[in-house]
Amino acid sequence: MRLEIKNIQLFILFACCLIISACTKMDAYKDFGAGKEVLYTGRPDSVIAFSGNSRVKISWLRASDPKVVKTRIFWNNRKDSVEVPLPAVAAKRLNTIVNLTEGNYNFELFNYDASGNRSVVSRCAGSSYGDVFQRSLFGRTLDNFYAKQFNLPNNAALSWASSDAKSVGVEVVYKNTVGVNRRVTSSAKSSVTYLPDYDLSSPVTYRTMFLPDSAAIDTFFTAAVVKSPGVLLPGQIHLKNSGYPFKAAKTVGRWGTLADWMANDAVKNHDGPVGGLDNLNTSTENYLSYEFWGTPAIVNGKVYQTGTLAPGAYRLVVTISNINNNLEDSYLSITKGTELPDVENINSSLVKLKLTNNQMNNKDFTLSFTLTQQETITLGLVCTMKTVNESSLRIRKFMFFKD
């Protein structure tokens, strides 16, 4: 009996301790609130700042607390603010635009109820961009612009150099064949902008587009550039990197590989490996070249371009610079499909020309053919040099026409 009474006394003592402890905590909370109970509303959640052009977009989730009637956004060390009233039924995700001068900003968001009770703070940071950022932008470099291009389905197209890291693309405005202005855009990853039904007599206008960061809501543009297509002869179709001089994709000393031309491994018989381009140790005289001169032999070495042509009559004019010694099996070839034939099957070409010796030096040669329907066509050279050492071939330029 005494044991039971003792246990009851211990239980009562423990309960009293808990009550005293709870009262102590409550009194401390009142002391923190100057003797008043502090009520907090639900705070803004998932706050995000999106940069813009002289503005910042603030986005947040409304609190689940139904008593919330407004959100206030502070910046500039709480010297500036904007209030956003919240209707009784509001979207879960809220947005507001703050117009700001260029700079970086830290934002603090508080929710309020009708009695003025405030939530704890939610924070985010964002940037407003303007003239300083605009002046830092440079337009994407245009490599070339021709109204008719063999490599680009015979359409008008602009070919671009590599893009700036913050560029998101280019915007091009042009007039089509019925006099209507068209607007097309190409991404920063694209190297070509096509102009369907382009009016050959009119210039185009283009500008480069930029986003200052991945969270930007506004696109910045460089100043517009007006450009007319490159001048071609009557009936001429532009071939990329057609000479003279040819452009190199890569060089190792005197030798290199050609930009914009396909070349198989058999052509690359110089250190690197490279082959297909000879700069003759100068910076200006670049030729399309094959050479078997104390180097590994070349067997069915091919250099070529592929394009799509409409029905019609065509001619390829090739200017030979020089041939050294007698060539074994070297051909200019135009064929249907996407690859030149081997020399053993050269007769499958639409048209071909055998290259022989120095009697062909410094002369133009024409390969003509006719198509009755749209075709994919490949043109270029295929050469085998494995017996007659110290032989070489250099092409000065190509010109392509539709008659």
TORDRENNU-383446 format. One record per residue (C-alpha): y, z, x. Coordinates in steps of 0.2 Angstrom, whole numbers, plus 5000, padded with zeros to 4 digits. Layout:
BEGIN
YZX ...
***
This chain:
BEGIN
500050005000 501250055014 500849885022 501349785007 502949875005 503349845023 502949655021 504149655006 505549735016 505349605030 505449465018 507049535010 507749555027 507349375032 508049305016 509649405019 509849325036 509649155029 511049185016 512149255029 511849105041 512248985027 513849075022 514349065040 514148885041 515048855024 516548965030 516648865047 516748705037 518148775026 519048825042 518848645049 519648585033 521048715033 520148815020 519848665008 518248565005 518448395014 517748255004 517348085012 517047925003 515847795009 516447705024 516547515027 514947445034 514347305046 516147265051 516447095060 517947005066 518046815067 519346735079 520546605072 522146505075 523546635074 522446735063 520846845062 519646855048 518947035045 517247045035 516347205030 515147275017 515747375003 515147555003 513847604989 515047744984 515747684967 517347794969 518047674983 519547584976 520347504992 520047475011 521447485024 521347395040 522347465055 522747385072 524047405086 523647595088 523847605069 525647545069 525147395058 524047385044 523547295028 522847365012 521447275002 521247334984 519447334978 519147294960 517847394950 516647254952 516747174969 515747064980 514547164992 515347065007 517247075008 518346965018 520246965022 521346855034 522646945045 523946835052 524246885070 525146825086 523946765100 523046915108 521547035108 521447165094 520547325090 520347355071 520047515062 519447515044 519447655031 518947665013 519947765000 519547834983 520847854969 521248024975 521647974992 520148035000 519747935016 518047885024 517647905042 518247755053 517347595056 517847485071 517847305077 518747195089 519347015088 520546885095 521846775089 522146615098 523646505099 524746405111 524046475127 522246425122 522846255116 523746215132 522046255141 521146115132 520745945140 520045795130 518345725134 518345585146 517945415139 516845315150 517045155140 517345075123 516744895119 516644815102 514944735106 513644815117 511944765121 511244935124 511945015108 511244905095 512544775098 513844885089 515544955093 515345115102 516245245113 515245315128 515745485134 515745575150 515045755150 515745885139 516746045142 515746205138 516846255123 516946085116 516046055100 516245865099 517445725096 518245655081 518645465080 519645375067 519445185065 519745045053 518244955046 518044765042 518844795024 520344885031 519745065026 520045205038 518445295043 518145455051 516645495062 516245645073 514945665087 514345825094 514645885112 512845845116 513045665111 513545535124 513945395111 514945385096 514545235085 515745135074 514845045060 515844895053 517244915066 518744795064 518844715081 520644695080 521144875078 521245015090 520445185087 521145365088 520045505095 520345685099 519145825106 518645975096 518546155102 517946325096 518746465107 517146575104 515546575094 516346675080 517846565078 518346515060 519646375066 519346215076 520646175089 521045985093 521745905108 523145775106 522545615098 522245465110 522445285104 521245165113 520844985111 519144915115 518844845133 519244655135 517744545135 517644355136 517444255120 515644285114 515244415128 514144565125 514444715136 513044765147 513144945155 513444945173 513344765175 514244755193 515244715204 515144845210 513644935202 513745115199 512545235207 511645375198 511045445215 511345395233 510445445249 511445365263 511445185261 510245175246 510245235228 509745225211 510745135197 511645215183 511245155165 509745055171 507845095170 506945085186 505045115189 504345215204 503845055213 505745005216 506045175225 505445135242 506845225252 506945405256 507445515242 506545425234 507845305229 507945115227 508744985216 510445005223 511144955241 512945005245 512844925263 513545085270 515245055261 516045145246 516444985237 515044855239 513644915228 512244785224 510744785213 509544775227 507644755232 507244765251 505544765260 506144795278 505144925288 504945015271 503445035260 502944875250 503544845232 502244795219 502944755202 504544855205 505644845189 507444865185 507944835167 508944875151 508444865133 509444825118 509344755100 509944585096 510344495080 509744315077 510644185087 510844095104 511044195119 511344175138 511244295153 512244235168 511744315184 512744305201 511644315216 512444385232 511144345245 509244325248 508544355265 506944265270 505844195257 505344305242 503544315237 503644355218 505344395212 505944355195 507344375183 506544395166 507044415148 505644475136 505344545119 504944735118 505444875129 504744835146 504644685158 502944605161 502144625178 502344465190 500544425185 501044405167 502744335170 502444185159 502444305144 504344315146 505544235133 506344155148 506244185167 506944125183 505944135200 507044195215 506644105231 507744105246 509544085253 509743925244 510244035229 511544135238 513244155230 512744055215 512744095196 511144065186 510944055167 509444105157 509644055139 508544095124 508644095105 508044225092 507644185074 507644365069 508244535075 507244585090 507144725104 507444635120 507244695138 508144605153 508144625171 507144595187 505244615192 504844595210 503344615222 503744615241 502144665251 501844515263 503444445270 504244595279 506144585282 506544515265 507844575253 508744525237 510544575231 511244545214 513144545212 513344555193 512744515176 513644435161 512844425144 513444305129 513044265112 513444075109 
***
